[in-house]
Amino acid sequence: MAGAILVSPNRWATKADAAGRFVLHDVPAGSYTIVAWHRAAGFFRQTVRVTKDRAGAVEFIIPLDEGDSKVVAQR
């Protein structure tokens, strides 16, 4: 059995679905650093710009032994 506790410094945190997608709701316009974490691969960071009229999108490629895993997010 394994477990993980993740403490987020803000209210925007989520878990990817089975297809690797996730959405963060109600993120105000601005520039943010989004962090993805995988227990075997570690932390991955990207900067995303969210505007009032357009959702920001990021894509993380997380290298795993069984092949690459792709995590895609939208605001």
RAKASUL-V292081 format. One record per run of one state. SS is the DSSP state (A for helix, B for strand, O for the rest). FROM is the first residue (numbers start at 0). TO is the last residue. If there is no record, write none. Layout:
ss:SS from:FROM to:TO
ss:SS from:FROM to:TO
//
This chain:
ss:O from:0 to:19
ss:B from:20 to:22
ss:O from:23 to:28
ss:B from:29 to:37
ss:O from:38 to:40
ss:B from:41 to:49
ss:O from:50 to:55
ss:B from:56 to:63
ss:O from:64 to:65
ss:B from:66 to:73
ss:O from:74 to:74
//
